[in-house]
Amino acid sequence: MTDLFKKYLLADHSTRVQVVKLGHAWRTGMAHQSYPESVEKLLGELVSAAVLLASNIKFDGALVLQLQGDGPVALIVVECTTDLSIRATVSLREGQEIPEDGTLQSLLNPNGNGRFIVVLDPDREKTNMQPYQGVVPLEGNTVAGVLESYMRGSEQLDTRLWLASNPEYSSGLLLQRLPRHGGSAHVDDASADETWARVSHLASTIKYDELLALDADELVHRLFWQEDLVAYEPQEVRWHCPCNRERVGNMLRTLGREEIEDLLSERESIEVLCNFCGKPYHFDAVDCAGLFADGAGASAEGKPSIH
């Protein structure tokens, strides 16, 4: 079964193992979006990374990961809430060619001005916490490399990531060494070092295609069958974008009747694309007239593109 996140803990409590495999959720997210293969691959890897990292957040809210660059790809952004709802999108620069063999650095950072941005966005209705944003240079040849560097430098956590994506699946494996907490630790530093080195070596044997082909349980068994692991209840991951027809209609209404009528004089209908998920919404003359009927009215949310 896909669209599941699974977490395991080494018996000595020194290291956590996390696995995610997305199938239906990933394909749902790409249903209305069309990107070059090299770009979609990066997006898929960042999606699985966001799920793996968001699962460890200790508050209600969302984690947002952004790859921001000065190349043909301007922005890749993924949001994952603490209930593991995801959405993601890409902004491409017009007129710039996307090479088939494009890499993270060539697509986003050819001039060295790329940035990796992490945003922790607590739910204001449930917590008193303020949002946090961390920004670091876009260093690393892969999405996994960028994230590993960020976790070591900004979070002081030894973290290893293996990420993979194709049109059918987005998958990821995370190892993270857990900090000791005084007398509550189950193992001394030397033993923890040995455990970390051993499981890191085992995980590094996984191949890109295997990460996409194997289910979480198969993957963990293949890599760590000799390890004593504590398994937690799996969590379902879903793709969710809050756009809907009502919100798009509210946005169109704010443009005013006159501008809407001008648009309809040039075309049979108005097509609005959600800037985040790419889902299209069509409004013909009858639909638009209904927007300005007595009693209709609400505030707009988002910034869809009109076509």
C-alpha positions as a Markdown table, in Angstrom:
| # | Residue | x | y | z |
|---|---|---|---|---|
| 1 | Met | 0.0 | 0.0 | 0.0 |
| 2 | Thr | 1.3 | 3.4 | -0.9 |
| 3 | Asp | 0.7 | 6.9 | 0.6 |
| 4 | Leu | 2.0 | 5.8 | 3.9 |
| 5 | Phe | 4.6 | 7.2 | 6.3 |
| 6 | Lys | 6.3 | 4.7 | 8.7 |
| 7 | Lys | 8.5 | 5.3 | 11.7 |
| 8 | Tyr | 10.9 | 2.9 | 13.5 |
| 9 | Leu | 13.2 | 3.3 | 16.4 |
| 10 | Leu | 16.3 | 1.4 | 17.1 |
| 11 | Ala | 16.0 | -0.6 | 20.3 |
| 12 | Asp | 18.7 | 1.5 | 22.0 |
| 13 | His | 16.7 | 4.7 | 21.2 |
| 14 | Ser | 19.8 | 6.2 | 19.6 |
| 15 | Thr | 18.5 | 6.4 | 16.0 |
| 16 | Arg | 15.2 | 6.8 | 14.2 |
| 17 | Val | 14.3 | 5.3 | 10.9 |
| 18 | Gln | 11.5 | 6.8 | 8.7 |
| 19 | Val | 10.2 | 5.7 | 5.4 |
| 20 | Val | 7.6 | 7.3 | 3.1 |
| 21 | Lys | 6.2 | 6.0 | -0.2 |
| 22 | Leu | 3.6 | 8.0 | -2.2 |
| 23 | Gly | 1.7 | 6.8 | -5.2 |
| 24 | His | -1.9 | 8.0 | -5.5 |
| 25 | Ala | -1.1 | 11.2 | -3.5 |
| 26 | Trp | 1.8 | 12.0 | -5.8 |
| 27 | Arg | 0.0 | 11.3 | -9.0 |
| 28 | Thr | -3.0 | 13.4 | -7.7 |
| 29 | Gly | -0.7 | 16.3 | -7.1 |
| 30 | Met | 0.7 | 16.1 | -10.6 |
| 31 | Ala | -2.6 | 15.6 | -12.4 |
| 32 | His | -3.0 | 19.3 | -13.3 |
| 33 | Gln | 0.7 | 20.2 | -13.4 |
| 34 | Ser | 3.1 | 19.5 | -16.2 |
| 35 | Tyr | 6.8 | 20.0 | -15.7 |
| 36 | Pro | 9.9 | 18.8 | -17.5 |
| 37 | Glu | 11.1 | 15.4 | -16.3 |
| 38 | Ser | 14.2 | 16.8 | -14.5 |
| 39 | Val | 12.1 | 19.4 | -12.7 |
| 40 | Glu | 9.4 | 16.9 | -11.7 |
| 41 | Lys | 12.1 | 14.6 | -10.3 |
| 42 | Leu | 13.4 | 17.3 | -8.0 |
| 43 | Leu | 9.9 | 18.3 | -6.9 |
| 44 | Gly | 9.0 | 14.6 | -6.1 |
| 45 | Glu | 12.2 | 14.3 | -4.0 |
| 46 | Leu | 11.4 | 17.4 | -2.0 |
| 47 | Val | 7.8 | 16.2 | -1.4 |
| 48 | Ser | 9.0 | 13.0 | 0.3 |
| 49 | Ala | 11.6 | 15.0 | 2.2 |
| 50 | Ala | 8.9 | 17.4 | 3.5 |
| 51 | Val | 6.8 | 14.4 | 4.8 |
| 52 | Leu | 9.8 | 12.9 | 6.5 |
| 53 | Leu | 10.8 | 16.1 | 8.3 |
| 54 | Ala | 7.2 | 17.4 | 9.0 |
| 55 | Ser | 6.4 | 14.1 | 10.9 |
| 56 | Asn | 8.8 | 15.2 | 13.7 |
| 57 | Ile | 7.3 | 18.6 | 14.3 |
| 58 | Lys | 6.0 | 19.0 | 17.8 |
| 59 | Phe | 3.3 | 21.5 | 17.2 |
| 60 | Asp | 0.1 | 21.9 | 15.1 |
| 61 | Gly | 1.0 | 23.7 | 11.9 |
| 62 | Ala | 3.0 | 23.2 | 8.7 |
| 63 | Leu | 6.5 | 22.8 | 7.4 |
| 64 | Val | 7.4 | 24.6 | 4.1 |
| 65 | Leu | 10.5 | 23.7 | 2.2 |
| 66 | Gln | 11.6 | 26.0 | -0.6 |
| 67 | Leu | 14.4 | 25.8 | -3.2 |
| 68 | Gln | 14.8 | 29.3 | -4.6 |
| 69 | Gly | 17.2 | 29.9 | -7.5 |
| 70 | Asp | 18.5 | 32.1 | -10.2 |
| 71 | Gly | 18.4 | 29.6 | -13.0 |
| 72 | Pro | 15.6 | 28.4 | -15.3 |
| 73 | Val | 13.7 | 27.1 | -12.2 |
| 74 | Ala | 12.9 | 30.1 | -10.0 |
| 75 | Leu | 11.2 | 28.3 | -7.1 |
| 76 | Ile | 10.2 | 24.8 | -5.9 |
| 77 | Val | 8.0 | 24.8 | -2.9 |
| 78 | Val | 6.4 | 22.1 | -0.8 |
| 79 | Glu | 4.1 | 22.4 | 2.2 |
| 80 | Cys | 3.4 | 19.5 | 4.5 |
| 81 | Thr | 1.1 | 19.9 | 7.5 |
| 82 | Thr | 1.6 | 18.0 | 10.8 |
| 83 | Asp | -1.3 | 15.7 | 9.8 |
| 84 | Leu | 0.7 | 14.9 | 6.7 |
| 85 | Ser | -1.3 | 16.7 | 4.1 |
| 86 | Ile | 0.9 | 17.9 | 1.2 |
| 87 | Arg | 0.8 | 20.3 | -1.7 |
| 88 | Ala | 3.6 | 21.5 | -4.0 |
| 89 | Thr | 4.4 | 23.6 | -7.0 |
| 90 | Val | 7.1 | 24.9 | -9.2 |
| 91 | Ser | 7.7 | 28.3 | -10.8 |
| 92 | Leu | 9.7 | 28.3 | -14.1 |
| 93 | Arg | 11.3 | 31.4 | -15.7 |
| 94 | Glu | 9.8 | 32.2 | -19.1 |
| 95 | Gly | 12.0 | 31.8 | -22.1 |
| 96 | Gln | 14.7 | 29.7 | -20.4 |
| 97 | Glu | 15.3 | 26.2 | -21.7 |
| 98 | Ile | 15.1 | 23.3 | -19.2 |
| 99 | Pro | 17.7 | 20.7 | -20.2 |
| 100 | Glu | 16.7 | 17.1 | -20.0 |
| 101 | Asp | 19.8 | 16.3 | -17.9 |
| 102 | Gly | 19.3 | 19.3 | -15.6 |
| 103 | Thr | 20.6 | 19.0 | -12.1 |
| 104 | Leu | 19.7 | 20.7 | -8.8 |
| 105 | Gln | 22.6 | 23.2 | -9.3 |
| 106 | Ser | 22.2 | 23.8 | -13.0 |
| 107 | Leu | 18.5 | 24.3 | -12.8 |
| 108 | Leu | 18.4 | 26.4 | -9.6 |
| 109 | Asn | 21.8 | 27.7 | -8.9 |
| 110 | Pro | 24.0 | 28.4 | -12.0 |
| 111 | Asn | 25.1 | 31.8 | -10.7 |
| 112 | Gly | 25.6 | 30.8 | -7.0 |
| 113 | Asn | 22.7 | 32.8 | -5.7 |
| 114 | Gly | 20.3 | 30.0 | -4.9 |
| 115 | Arg | 18.8 | 29.6 | -1.4 |
| 116 | Phe | 17.3 | 26.8 | 0.6 |
| 117 | Ile | 14.5 | 28.1 | 2.9 |
| 118 | Val | 12.8 | 26.3 | 5.7 |
| 119 | Val | 9.6 | 27.8 | 7.2 |
| 120 | Leu | 7.9 | 26.4 | 10.4 |
| 121 | Asp | 4.4 | 27.8 | 10.4 |
| 122 | Pro | 2.4 | 27.1 | 13.6 |
| 123 | Asp | -1.4 | 27.1 | 13.5 |
| 124 | Arg | -2.2 | 30.5 | 15.1 |
| 125 | Glu | -5.5 | 29.2 | 16.4 |
| 126 | Lys | -3.9 | 26.3 | 18.3 |
| 127 | Thr | -0.6 | 27.6 | 19.4 |
| 128 | Asn | 1.0 | 30.9 | 20.7 |
| 129 | Met | 4.2 | 30.2 | 18.7 |
| 130 | Gln | 5.6 | 32.5 | 16.0 |
| 131 | Pro | 6.6 | 31.4 | 12.6 |
| 132 | Tyr | 10.3 | 30.6 | 12.1 |
| 133 | Gln | 12.3 | 30.9 | 8.8 |
| 134 | Gly | 15.8 | 29.6 | 8.2 |
| 135 | Val | 17.7 | 30.5 | 5.0 |
| 136 | Val | 21.0 | 29.0 | 3.9 |
| 137 | Pro | 22.9 | 28.8 | 0.6 |
| 138 | Leu | 21.8 | 26.2 | -1.8 |
| 139 | Glu | 24.8 | 23.8 | -1.2 |
| 140 | Gly | 24.8 | 20.2 | -2.4 |
| 141 | Asn | 24.3 | 18.3 | -5.6 |
| 142 | Thr | 21.0 | 16.7 | -4.6 |
| 143 | Val | 17.9 | 17.5 | -2.6 |
| 144 | Ala | 19.0 | 15.0 | 0.0 |
| 145 | Gly | 22.5 | 16.6 | 0.2 |
| 146 | Val | 21.0 | 20.1 | 0.7 |
| 147 | Leu | 18.8 | 18.9 | 3.5 |
| 148 | Glu | 21.5 | 16.9 | 5.2 |
| 149 | Ser | 23.7 | 20.0 | 5.2 |
| 150 | Tyr | 20.9 | 22.1 | 6.6 |
| 151 | Met | 20.1 | 19.6 | 9.4 |
| 152 | Arg | 23.7 | 19.4 | 10.5 |
| 153 | Gly | 24.4 | 23.1 | 10.4 |
| 154 | Ser | 21.1 | 24.6 | 11.6 |
| 155 | Glu | 19.6 | 21.9 | 13.7 |
| 156 | Gln | 22.8 | 20.1 | 14.9 |
| 157 | Leu | 21.2 | 16.7 | 14.1 |
| 158 | Asp | 23.1 | 14.0 | 12.2 |
| 159 | Thr | 20.7 | 13.2 | 9.4 |
| 160 | Arg | 20.9 | 11.0 | 6.3 |
| 161 | Leu | 18.4 | 11.0 | 3.5 |
| 162 | Trp | 17.8 | 8.9 | 0.4 |
| 163 | Leu | 15.1 | 10.3 | -1.9 |
| 164 | Ala | 13.7 | 9.1 | -5.2 |
| 165 | Ser | 10.9 | 10.1 | -7.6 |
| 166 | Asn | 9.4 | 9.2 | -11.0 |
| 167 | Pro | 6.0 | 9.9 | -12.6 |
| 168 | Glu | 4.4 | 7.1 | -10.5 |
| 169 | Tyr | 6.0 | 7.3 | -7.1 |
| 170 | Ser | 7.8 | 9.6 | -4.7 |
| 171 | Ser | 9.8 | 7.9 | -1.9 |
| 172 | Gly | 12.2 | 8.6 | 0.9 |
| 173 | Leu | 14.2 | 7.1 | 3.7 |
| 174 | Leu | 15.5 | 9.1 | 6.6 |
| 175 | Leu | 18.0 | 8.1 | 9.4 |
| 176 | Gln | 18.4 | 10.6 | 12.3 |
| 177 | Arg | 20.6 | 10.3 | 15.3 |
| 178 | Leu | 18.7 | 11.3 | 18.4 |
| 179 | Pro | 20.3 | 13.5 | 21.1 |
| 180 | Arg | 20.9 | 12.1 | 24.5 |
| 181 | His | 18.8 | 13.4 | 27.4 |
| 182 | Gly | 20.8 | 12.9 | 30.5 |
| 183 | Gly | 20.0 | 9.8 | 32.5 |
| 184 | Ser | 17.2 | 8.8 | 30.2 |
| 185 | Ala | 19.6 | 7.6 | 27.5 |
| 186 | His | 19.5 | 3.9 | 26.7 |
| 187 | Val | 23.1 | 3.7 | 25.4 |
| 188 | Asp | 26.4 | 5.4 | 25.9 |
| 189 | Asp | 28.1 | 7.6 | 23.3 |
| 190 | Ala | 30.4 | 5.0 | 22.1 |
| 191 | Ser | 27.6 | 2.4 | 21.5 |
| 192 | Ala | 25.5 | 5.1 | 19.8 |
| 193 | Asp | 28.4 | 6.0 | 17.5 |
| 194 | Glu | 28.7 | 2.3 | 16.6 |
| 195 | Thr | 24.9 | 2.0 | 15.9 |
| 196 | Trp | 24.9 | 5.1 | 13.8 |
| 197 | Ala | 27.8 | 4.0 | 11.7 |
| 198 | Arg | 26.3 | 0.5 | 11.2 |
| 199 | Val | 22.8 | 1.6 | 10.2 |
| 200 | Ser | 24.1 | 4.4 | 8.0 |
| 201 | His | 26.3 | 1.9 | 6.1 |
| 202 | Leu | 23.3 | -0.5 | 5.7 |
| 203 | Ala | 21.0 | 2.3 | 4.4 |
| 204 | Ser | 23.6 | 3.5 | 1.9 |
| 205 | Thr | 23.3 | 0.2 | 0.1 |
| 206 | Ile | 19.8 | 1.1 | -1.2 |
| 207 | Lys | 19.6 | 1.9 | -4.9 |
| 208 | Tyr | 17.5 | 4.6 | -6.4 |
| 209 | Asp | 15.2 | 2.2 | -8.3 |
| 210 | Glu | 14.8 | 0.0 | -5.2 |
| 211 | Leu | 13.6 | 3.0 | -3.2 |
| 212 | Leu | 10.8 | 3.5 | -5.7 |
| 213 | Ala | 10.0 | -0.2 | -6.2 |
| 214 | Leu | 9.8 | -1.4 | -2.6 |
| 215 | Asp | 7.1 | -0.8 | 0.0 |
| 216 | Ala | 8.2 | 0.6 | 3.3 |
| 217 | Asp | 8.1 | -2.8 | 5.2 |
| 218 | Glu | 10.0 | -4.5 | 2.4 |
| 219 | Leu | 12.6 | -1.8 | 2.3 |
| 220 | Val | 13.2 | -1.8 | 6.1 |
| 221 | His | 13.3 | -5.6 | 6.2 |
| 222 | Arg | 15.8 | -5.7 | 3.4 |
| 223 | Leu | 18.1 | -3.1 | 5.0 |
| 224 | Phe | 17.7 | -3.8 | 8.7 |
| 225 | Trp | 16.6 | -7.3 | 9.1 |
| 226 | Gln | 19.3 | -8.0 | 11.7 |
| 227 | Glu | 18.4 | -4.9 | 13.8 |
| 228 | Asp | 16.0 | -4.8 | 16.7 |
| 229 | Leu | 13.4 | -2.1 | 15.7 |
| 230 | Val | 10.4 | -0.7 | 17.4 |
| 231 | Ala | 7.7 | 0.0 | 14.9 |
| 232 | Tyr | 5.1 | 2.8 | 15.3 |
| 233 | Glu | 1.6 | 3.0 | 13.8 |
| 234 | Pro | 1.8 | 4.0 | 10.1 |
| 235 | Gln | 0.3 | 7.4 | 9.1 |
| 236 | Glu | -1.6 | 8.1 | 5.8 |
| 237 | Val | -0.3 | 10.9 | 3.6 |
| 238 | Arg | -2.7 | 12.8 | 1.3 |
| 239 | Trp | -2.4 | 15.5 | -1.3 |
| 240 | His | -4.6 | 18.5 | -0.3 |
| 241 | Cys | -4.8 | 22.0 | -1.9 |
| 242 | Pro | -7.5 | 24.2 | -0.3 |
| 243 | Cys | -8.5 | 25.8 | -3.6 |
| 244 | Asn | -12.1 | 25.3 | -4.7 |
| 245 | Arg | -14.6 | 26.8 | -7.0 |
| 246 | Glu | -16.2 | 29.1 | -4.4 |
| 247 | Arg | -12.8 | 30.7 | -3.5 |
| 248 | Val | -12.0 | 31.2 | -7.2 |
| 249 | Gly | -15.4 | 32.8 | -7.7 |
| 250 | Asn | -14.8 | 35.1 | -4.8 |
| 251 | Met | -11.5 | 36.1 | -6.4 |
| 252 | Leu | -13.2 | 36.9 | -9.7 |
| 253 | Arg | -15.9 | 38.9 | -7.9 |
| 254 | Thr | -13.2 | 41.2 | -6.5 |
| 255 | Leu | -12.2 | 42.1 | -10.1 |
| 256 | Gly | -15.6 | 43.8 | -10.5 |
| 257 | Arg | -18.4 | 43.3 | -13.0 |
| 258 | Glu | -17.0 | 45.6 | -15.6 |
| 259 | Glu | -13.6 | 43.8 | -15.8 |
| 260 | Ile | -15.3 | 40.4 | -15.9 |
| 261 | Glu | -17.5 | 41.6 | -18.8 |
| 262 | Asp | -14.5 | 42.9 | -20.7 |
| 263 | Leu | -12.8 | 39.5 | -20.3 |
| 264 | Leu | -15.9 | 37.7 | -21.6 |
| 265 | Ser | -16.1 | 40.0 | -24.6 |
| 266 | Glu | -12.7 | 38.6 | -25.7 |
| 267 | Arg | -13.5 | 34.9 | -25.0 |
| 268 | Glu | -16.3 | 32.5 | -24.4 |
| 269 | Ser | -15.3 | 31.7 | -20.9 |
| 270 | Ile | -12.7 | 32.5 | -18.2 |
| 271 | Glu | -10.3 | 29.8 | -17.1 |
| 272 | Val | -8.6 | 30.2 | -13.8 |
| 273 | Leu | -5.7 | 28.0 | -12.7 |
| 274 | Cys | -4.7 | 27.5 | -9.1 |
| 275 | Asn | -1.2 | 28.8 | -8.8 |
| 276 | Phe | -0.4 | 26.1 | -6.3 |
| 277 | Cys | -1.8 | 22.9 | -7.7 |
| 278 | Gly | -2.7 | 23.9 | -11.3 |
| 279 | Lys | -6.3 | 22.8 | -11.1 |
| 280 | Pro | -8.4 | 24.6 | -13.7 |
| 281 | Tyr | -11.7 | 26.3 | -13.0 |
| 282 | His | -14.0 | 27.4 | -15.9 |
| 283 | Phe | -16.6 | 30.2 | -15.7 |
| 284 | Asp | -18.8 | 31.0 | -18.7 |
| 285 | Ala | -21.1 | 34.0 | -19.0 |
| 286 | Val | -23.9 | 32.4 | -17.0 |
| 287 | Asp | -21.4 | 31.5 | -14.2 |
| 288 | Cys | -20.0 | 35.0 | -14.1 |
| 289 | Ala | -23.5 | 36.6 | -14.0 |
| 290 | Gly | -24.2 | 34.5 | -11.0 |
| 291 | Leu | -21.2 | 35.9 | -9.2 |
| 292 | Phe | -22.8 | 39.3 | -9.1 |
| 293 | Ala | -26.4 | 38.2 | -8.2 |
| 294 | Asp | -27.9 | 39.8 | -5.1 |
| 295 | Gly | -26.5 | 38.3 | -2.0 |
| 296 | Ala | -23.3 | 37.0 | -3.6 |
| 297 | Gly | -20.1 | 38.2 | -2.0 |
| 298 | Ala | -17.1 | 37.1 | 0.0 |
| 299 | Ser | -13.5 | 37.8 | 0.4 |
| 300 | Ala | -10.9 | 36.4 | -2.0 |
| 301 | Glu | -8.2 | 34.0 | -1.1 |
| 302 | Gly | -5.1 | 33.1 | -3.1 |
| 303 | Lys | -3.9 | 34.5 | -6.4 |
| 304 | Pro | -5.0 | 32.2 | -9.2 |
| 305 | Ser | -3.9 | 32.8 | -12.8 |
| 306 | Ile | -6.5 | 33.9 | -15.3 |
| 307 | His | -6.4 | 32.5 | -18.9 |
